[in-house]
Amino acid sequence: MTFILLFAVATWAGAQNALAGGGSFLTLPTLMFTGMDALAANVTSCAALFPAQVATGWTGRKLARGANGLSLRTLFAISIIGGAVGAAVLLATPRGLFAQLVPWLVLFATIVFAWGSFFRKPGETPTHLRAPGAALAQFLISVYGGYFGGGIGFLMVAALTMAGQGVRVASATKNVLAGVMNAAAVAIFLFSPDLHWPQALVTSAGATIGGIAGARLIHHIDEKILRIFIIVVGAALTVGLFLRAP
């Protein structure tokens, strides 16, 4: 019964990651419910969601684009480097610092995305991040992604839309980049004793199915509905993160 619940939650998490991000905040507490501690749940969740991220990014790859002068290949390289740096930071420093910053980062991203989607005046330019700013934002998000990863999808959608992408393209682009930035961390976690393989395999199967379904849904969902959905997810993530903050 526990594994059935884990599979169901992972399926929803995979779809949520494809559409807006934040799936790890579903899988993490569910994995802890199966009996592992927070560290093991974090390691297992990251490794388990990685195949789903790759599948989701591959499914929606035709929509993925560069942003404001940065090619998709450049964003790809930035994400690999940032993810590797984040993994190194994870091994060298306590995770408490990032845990304290995450609620504020997601709150900021939610406010910025909501403002850009519904409160910006029609005559204003939709581009607020030039190429250097977009590159720096993607690098910082990638570092955090390699370190812990909760909410990276939402932060990327906010940054990419600020760099001029439409929300549908931004959602597809962040799906591609999310898998890239987590590759270095997962390579390390595969050799960690905190990785629980039975739970990881169940989670991975469910998340992959949900991720592919979510990536295909991006092609059909109304963009305004997707914007509202992303803001609701961001608000829920913000509340949850502040409640969980140390």
Phi, psi and omega per residue, in radians:
M1 nan -0.691 3.132
T2 -1.082 -0.710 -3.122
F3 -1.269 -0.514 3.059
I4 -1.142 -0.775 3.083
L5 -1.071 -0.773 -3.133
L6 -1.077 -0.721 3.124
F7 -1.117 -0.757 -3.125
A8 -1.124 -0.788 3.133
V9 -1.137 -0.694 -3.139
A10 -1.134 -0.638 3.107
T11 -1.089 -0.804 3.098
W12 -1.130 -0.692 -3.140
A13 -1.101 -0.690 3.108
G14 -1.103 -0.735 3.099
A15 -1.157 -0.712 3.137
Q16 -1.136 -0.696 3.080
N17 -1.065 -0.679 -3.123
A18 -1.180 -0.633 -3.046
L19 -1.547 -0.692 -3.036
A20 -2.576 -0.340 -3.074
G21 1.743 3.057 3.105
G22 1.589 0.147 -3.109
G23 -1.106 -0.517 -3.116
S24 -1.139 -0.401 3.122
F25 -1.368 -0.099 2.956
L26 -1.658 -0.761 -3.079
T27 -1.275 -0.627 -3.080
L28 -1.037 -0.944 3.128
P29 -1.157 -0.526 3.132
T30 -1.204 -0.699 3.078
L31 -1.139 -0.648 3.070
M32 -1.131 -0.584 3.094
F33 -1.099 -0.481 3.127
T34 -1.336 -0.138 3.031
G35 2.116 -0.095 -3.127
M36 -1.597 2.774 3.132
D37 -1.365 3.094 -3.023
A38 -1.115 -0.708 -3.129
L39 -1.123 -0.835 3.126
A40 -1.105 -0.667 3.117
A41 -1.125 -0.684 3.130
N42 -1.139 -0.797 3.127
V43 -1.109 -0.808 -3.114
T44 -1.134 -0.728 3.140
S45 -1.101 -0.791 -3.133
C46 -1.059 -0.834 -3.131
A47 -1.167 -0.677 -3.079
A48 -1.228 -0.609 -3.106
L49 -1.394 -0.266 -3.073
F50 -1.056 -0.847 3.105
P51 -1.040 -0.629 3.106
A52 -1.147 -0.671 3.110
Q53 -1.112 -0.727 3.106
V54 -1.118 -0.798 3.139
A55 -1.110 -0.718 -3.139
T56 -1.141 -0.790 3.125
G57 -1.102 -0.685 3.134
W58 -1.170 -0.684 -3.130
T59 -1.101 -0.712 -3.089
G60 -1.787 0.339 -2.996
R61 -1.116 -0.482 -3.085
K62 -1.175 -0.408 3.110
L63 -1.518 -0.300 -3.058
A64 -1.194 2.437 -3.101
R65 -2.495 2.906 2.949
G66 -1.308 3.131 -3.069
A67 -2.452 2.112 2.952
N68 0.892 0.913 3.106
G69 1.635 -0.200 3.085
L70 -1.705 2.156 3.118
S71 -1.269 2.814 3.086
L72 -1.082 -0.608 3.105
R73 -1.107 -0.683 3.113
T74 -1.152 -0.779 3.093
L75 -1.080 -0.631 3.095
F76 -1.052 -0.851 -3.124
A77 -1.128 -0.741 3.121
I78 -1.050 -0.699 -3.103
S79 -1.187 -0.677 3.099
I80 -1.106 -0.836 -3.117
I81 -1.118 -0.808 3.141
G82 -1.086 -0.726 3.111
G83 -1.097 -0.688 3.109
A84 -1.151 -0.729 3.104
V85 -1.088 -0.752 3.128
G86 -1.067 -0.710 3.102
A87 -1.110 -0.682 3.103
A88 -1.148 -0.696 3.105
V89 -1.103 -0.663 3.127
L90 -1.035 -0.697 -3.116
L91 -1.334 -0.436 -3.008
A92 -1.743 -0.384 -3.059
T93 -2.310 2.771 3.061
P94 -1.186 2.615 -3.088
R95 -1.417 -0.069 -3.077
G96 -1.044 -0.629 -3.104
L97 -1.078 -0.870 3.122
F98 -1.145 -0.642 -3.140
A99 -1.053 -0.607 3.123
Q100 -1.324 -0.528 -3.108
L101 -1.418 -0.531 -3.007
V102 -0.975 -0.831 -3.133
P103 -0.989 -0.678 -3.133
W104 -1.235 -0.644 3.099
L105 -1.119 -0.784 -3.127
V106 -1.211 -0.656 3.070
L107 -1.055 -0.804 3.115
F108 -1.066 -0.790 -3.127
A109 -1.109 -0.669 3.134
T110 -1.123 -0.780 -3.135
I111 -1.120 -0.786 -3.133
V112 -1.096 -0.776 -3.114
F113 -1.149 -0.740 3.123
A114 -1.107 -0.751 3.112
W115 -1.091 -0.813 -3.129
G116 -1.157 -0.487 -3.067
S117 -1.484 -0.656 -2.954
F118 -2.264 -0.252 -3.028
F119 -2.046 -0.124 3.114
R120 -1.266 2.424 -3.136
K121 -1.175 2.521 -3.066
P122 -0.972 -0.553 -3.084
G123 -1.408 -0.146 -3.085
E124 -1.383 2.565 3.093
T125 -1.204 2.426 3.138
P126 -1.345 -0.131 -3.096
T127 -1.711 2.130 -3.116
H128 -2.102 -0.291 3.102
L129 -1.975 2.119 3.018
R130 -1.377 3.075 -3.038
A131 -0.958 -0.831 3.131
P132 -1.071 -0.719 3.124
G133 -1.153 -0.702 3.113
A134 -1.135 -0.692 3.114
A135 -1.122 -0.773 3.130
L136 -1.121 -0.747 3.128
A137 -1.057 -0.775 -3.137
Q138 -1.143 -0.652 3.125
F139 -1.131 -0.820 -3.120
L140 -1.116 -0.714 3.101
I141 -1.120 -0.665 3.136
S142 -1.173 -0.676 3.077
V143 -1.056 -0.829 3.089
Y144 -1.091 -0.666 3.126
G145 -1.078 -0.707 3.102
G146 -1.227 -0.407 -3.093
Y147 -1.492 -0.879 -3.114
F148 -2.384 -0.963 2.937
G149 1.736 -0.228 -3.111
G150 -1.148 2.148 3.106
G151 1.495 0.111 -3.112
I152 -1.118 -0.616 3.138
G153 -1.068 -0.795 -3.133
F154 -1.146 -0.730 3.116
L155 -1.096 -0.687 3.127
M156 -1.167 -0.724 3.104
V157 -1.051 -0.754 3.118
A158 -1.075 -0.805 -3.112
A159 -1.169 -0.732 -3.099
L160 -1.205 -0.636 3.087
T161 -1.210 -0.609 3.054
M162 -1.158 -0.440 3.114
A163 -1.539 0.093 3.003
G164 1.891 -0.053 3.119
Q165 -1.369 2.607 2.950
G166 -1.247 2.770 -3.021
V167 -1.126 -0.609 -3.130
R168 -1.191 -0.758 3.099
V169 -1.155 -0.711 3.123
A170 -1.083 -0.679 3.127
S171 -1.123 -0.727 3.116
A172 -1.204 -0.701 -3.129
T173 -1.133 -0.756 -3.131
K174 -1.177 -0.480 3.076
N175 -1.131 -0.699 3.102
V176 -1.164 -0.803 -3.051
L177 -1.271 -0.499 -3.129
A178 -1.093 -0.752 3.111
G179 -1.151 -0.639 -3.129
V180 -1.116 -0.850 -3.042
M181 -1.213 -0.409 -3.130
N182 -1.534 -0.147 -3.056
A183 -1.048 -0.768 -3.103
A184 -1.132 -0.753 -3.140
A185 -1.124 -0.730 -3.119
V186 -1.136 -0.655 3.112
A187 -1.022 -0.596 3.093
I188 -1.337 -0.768 -3.069
F189 -1.141 -0.442 -3.134
L190 -1.041 -0.416 -3.116
F191 -1.819 0.158 -3.112
S192 -1.526 2.402 3.068
P193 -1.208 -0.198 3.109
D194 -1.437 -0.100 3.101
L195 -1.434 2.002 3.136
H196 -1.647 1.847 -2.984
W197 -1.139 -0.740 -3.138
P198 -1.025 -0.840 3.118
Q199 -1.156 -0.628 -3.134
A200 -1.122 -0.719 -3.116
L201 -1.176 -0.726 3.109
V202 -1.122 -0.803 3.138
T203 -1.090 -0.744 -3.124
S204 -1.095 -0.744 3.140
A205 -1.093 -0.842 -3.133
G206 -1.131 -0.768 -3.111
A207 -1.154 -0.604 3.115
T208 -1.151 -0.775 3.099
I209 -1.071 -0.833 3.137
G210 -1.132 -0.659 -3.130
G211 -1.142 -0.737 3.114
I212 -1.125 -0.751 3.110
A213 -1.093 -0.741 3.141
G214 -1.152 -0.695 3.132
A215 -1.116 -0.638 3.106
R216 -1.264 -0.542 3.140
L217 -1.175 -0.459 3.123
I218 -0.994 -0.591 -3.095
H219 -1.217 -0.341 -2.978
H220 -2.024 -0.382 -3.047
I221 -1.324 2.500 3.102
D222 -1.107 2.384 -3.027
E223 -1.129 -0.636 3.119
K224 -1.135 -0.711 3.099
I225 -1.100 -0.706 3.130
L226 -1.120 -0.692 3.099
R227 -1.084 -0.803 3.132
I228 -1.093 -0.733 3.137
F229 -1.062 -0.757 -3.121
I230 -1.128 -0.706 3.132
I231 -1.158 -0.701 3.099
V232 -1.097 -0.772 3.099
V233 -1.069 -0.757 3.133
G234 -1.075 -0.731 3.112
A235 -1.117 -0.744 3.128
A236 -1.140 -0.715 3.099
L237 -1.084 -0.722 -3.122
T238 -1.069 -0.837 3.138
V239 -1.067 -0.823 -3.132
G240 -1.074 -0.702 -3.119
L241 -1.192 -0.708 3.108
F242 -1.161 -0.607 3.107
L243 -1.191 -0.559 -3.103
R244 -1.585 -0.179 -3.054
A245 -1.122 2.473 -3.134
P246 -1.224 nan nan
